[in-house]
Amino acid sequence: MSWNGRRVLVTGAGGFIGSHLAERLFTEGAQVRALVHYNGAGRWGWLDASEHAKAMDVMMGDIADPESVLSAAKDQEVIFHLAALIAIPYSYHAPRSYVRTNVEGTLNVLEAARRYGTSRVVNTSTSETYGTAITVPISEDHPMQGQSPYSASKIGADMIADSYYRSFEIPVVTARPFNTFGPRQSARAVIPTIMSQLLSGQREIRLGALHPTRDLNYVTNTVEGFLAAGSHPAAVGQTFNFGTGREISVMDLAELIAQIAGREIEIVSEESRQRPPASEVERLLADATRARTVLGWHPRVDLEEGLERTLAWVEKNLDRYRPGVYTI
């Protein structure tokens, strides 16, 4: 499907993945409305640095506020719903805010789509909903396990989205990215944490648990998955994993980044950076067969190339990070 001229709303458009998606939709010819979180400074998140933002219809609001969402969703053909609270450590401190933003916010989007007859809603999930892998690779049929308040809130959001498809025939597609990384990601994620410490000259890289494995997917791959989920006629009513089918431990990841950067490092695991033991997700490895066979999607950028691109970006934007501070 061509995006040229289509009216598209991206919630969470000021964020890491949301800003990349909004820009890609714009370059594909879509009329992009970007909902960013209201703040007193009038900042649009990463869209502040986007050359395309002035050509978008940027609206400030709160996904947890029904009126904000209704205003943003009016006259839109497709809604990409990415607005969420995503930091796992902070969800231990403020669980109620995750329910309000992630569950109630998704409900607000679905109610707006129901009122306006929106032609498609792409709901953003996360591989964290699976918890520690029971079987690998993880297909969309894997049981959901809420091992953190964050993942529990996203499970709730996914179930609300699925219920609106079944109850009200809202044309919902759920996109479930595995660990997306790339330029603009904050230090609450492991890759910018490693890179910002390394590039600041620290030889000792401080991390949390080193043994868990993750399926890391470069951001442009994830964006292409969203575009397919938002356009393919066979996608409605389904959930799609977007992952590479390759896993790497946190320890091996840090060593790979150091190798790419040509640096020598010492890796230290700090207890303060670790999740509670029963909350740690030990292993994530995607089975993206459904996305490949139904949507024709596959990751184009591999881990090494993605890390090289990200490292170059972090080096140019190191002043945006606080390498000596643990960001939750």
N, C-alpha and C positions, 0 to 999 in steps of 0.2 A: 504494500500500500504506500502511495506517495503521501508524505506529510505536508506537501506544498499547500499552503492556504488553510490548513486545518487548525482549529482553535483548540489549544492544549493548555491545561493547567498543570503546573508542577508544584506540589506542596513540598516544603523543605528545600526550596530552590537555592537558598543561600548556603547550603551545606556542601559537604565533600562530594558525594555522588550526585546530589540534586543539581549542583551548579554545572557539572560536566554534562548531565543529561539535558538541562535547559539550553545550554550552548549548542549541543549537537542537534536538538530539535530545531533551534533557530536556523542553523546552517542547512538543515534539510528543508527549510521553507515554511515551517510551522509558525503560526501566530501564537507566541508563547506568553502566557500569563504566569508570573512567578510569585508564589506566596512565600514571603519570608517572615521570620518571627519578629514581632514588634520589639523595638528597644529604643530607649530615650535618645541615643546618639544618632538614630536614623540610619544605622548601618544595614546593608543588604548582604552581609556575610561575604562569601567569595564572589558574589556578583559585583561587589564594589570594584574588583579588579578586572572585570570582564569587558572586553571591547564591544560585546553585543548587548549588554544590559540596558543601554539607553533605548534600544529598539524593542525591548520587551515591555510588557505591562506589569510592572513590579508593584505588588500590593503588600502592605505590612499588616500583620494580624497574628492571631493565635489559633493554632489548630484545635485547641481545646475549647474554643469559643464558637458555638454554632453559628452565630451571626457572621463572624469573620469568614467561616467556610462557605456559608450560603452566598455571600457577596462574591467571593473568589470563584466559585463554581458556576455562577450564572453564565449561560450562553456558551459554555465550554463543551466540546465534543468528546474529548478524552481527558481523564484525570490520571496523572501519575502521582500516587500518594507516597511521598518519601519522608514527610515531616515526622520526627520521632525523637525521643530521648534514647540514646544508644550506648552510653558508657556503662559497662557492667559494674565496675567498682562503685560508681556513684549510686547505682540502684540499691546497694546495701544501705546507703545513708538516707535515701529519699524515695522509698518504694511507692508511696502514694502518688507522687508526681509522675511516675512511669505509667501507672494505671490511667491517670487523668489524661496524659498526653497521648499515649500509645493506644489504649483501648477506646477511651471516649473520643479522642481525635479521629480515629478510624471510623467510629460510629457516625461522627459528624459528616465525614466525607461521604459515607454510604447514604446517609439520609439526604444530603444535598443531591447526590446522583439520582436518588429515587424521586425527589421532587421535580428535578429538571429533565429527567429522561436521558441522562448522559449515556452516550453510546458505548463507552468502555471505562472501567476503573481498573488501574493496575495497582494492586496493593503490595507494598514492600514488606517482605518477611525477612528472616535471617536463618542461617544454618544453626544458630544457637538454640532454636526451638527443638532441635533433635537431641540436645544434650550429648553426653558421651556416647559414641557409636556402639550400638548393640551388634549390628551387622554392618560390614563394609563391603563395597562402597555403599554410601547412604542414598537410598532412593527416596522419592517423595512419599512412599508408603511406610517409611520408618516411623516408629512411635515418637510422639512428642514428649519431651521431658523438661519441665521448668526447673532448671538447676540454679537460676538466679532470678530475682524480681524482674530484671530486664527481660529475660527469655520468657518468663511466665506472662508478662504483659504482651509480648509479641504473639505468643500462642493465643491469648485471648483475642487480640486483634484479628488474627488469621481466622479464628472460629467465627467471629462476628461477620467477617467478609464472606466466608463460606455460607453462613446462614442467610445472608441477604441474597446470595445467588439462588439458593434453594427455595427461600420463602417468597421472595419478591421478584425473582428473575432479573436481578441487577446483573449486568454483564461484567462480572469481576474476573480478573486473572491475578493470581498471586505469584509474584516473582520472589524466589528465595535465593539470594546471593550467598555464596560462601565468602570467605574473608577477602573482601575487596580492599585493594591498596592502590596507591598512586599519589600524584601531586595533589596537594591541598588537604591531605588527611592530617588530623590533629595527633598530638602526642599521646592521646589516650589509647592509641593503637600501637602494636608492637614494632612495626617497621619504622615509622617516624621516630619512635623512642630510641631504637638502636642507632639509626642514622644520625639523629641530632646529637646524641652523645659522642659518637665516633667523630663526626665532623667538627665538633667543638674542641677536639684535641684530647678528649678523655681516652685513656688507654683502658681503664676499667669500666666496662659496660654493665650497668646495674639493671637487672630485669627481675621478673617474678619467677614462676615455675618454668623450668627449661625443657621438661620432657614432653609436654603436650604437643600434638601435631595438628597442623592446620592445612587446609586446601586454599592456597592464596591465588587470587584472581585479579589481574590488572583492571583498572577502572574502565578503560575503553571497552574491554570485553563485557563487563557488566552492563554498560550503557547500551551496547548492541543487543544484549539480552532483553533489556527493557523495551527497546524499540520493537523487537520481534513480538514480545508479549502484548504490546499495545496495538499491534496491527494485524497479526495473523488471525484469520477467521476461525481457525480450529482451537484457538487458545482459551476461549471463554469457558469458565467453570473449572479450569485446571490450575494446578500448581507446578511451577518449573524450578528445578535446581539450576543455578548457574555457577558451576565450579569446573576445575580443570581435570579432576581425577588424579591429581598428584598431591601427596602430603609431605610435609617437612616439619621436623621438630623445631621448637624455638631456639634451642642450642645450635642446631645445624644452620638455621636461618641466619643467626647472628654471625656465624663463621663464614657463611656464603657472602653476606654483605661486606664483611671485612676483606674478604678475598677480592671482591669486585672493586672495592675502594683502594686496595693495595695497602692496607693497614694491618698492624698487629694489635690484637686486643686480648684482654682478660675478661671473662664473663663471670659475673657474680649474681647469685640468686638471693634476693632480699625477701625476708619473710613479710615485710610490710607491703610488698607488691603482689603477694600471692592471694588468690581467692581462698575462702574457706574450703577445706578439703572436699566435702561432699558437693560443693558448688562448682568445682573445676571441671571443665569439659576436656576430657583427656584426648579425644581423637575425633577429627572431622575430615572426612574424605568423600567427595561428591560422586554420585552417579548421575550424570547429566544426559542419560540416554533419551529421556523424554524431550528435553529441549532440542537435542540433536535431530531426533526423528520427526517431531511434530513441527518445530519452528525452523529447523535448518540452522540452528545456532551452534557455533563452536568457538572456543577461545582462540584468538588470532595472535595475541601477544603472550609469550611464555614467561615463566617466572624470572629468568635471568635478564631478559630484555626489559621487563617491567621494573625490576630492581635498578637497573642502570638508569632508566628514565627518571625514576623517583629519586634516586640518589643525586642526580644532577639538579633536580628541582629543589630538593631540601638544601643543597649546598648554596644555591642562589637565594634561598629564603630562610636561612638559618636564624635570622633575627626575629622570626615569628615564633620561635620555640624557646623554651626554658630548659635546657638540657640537665641542669642540676636539680630540677624540681619534678617530683612524681606527680603526674597529672592523672587524676581519677575521672 
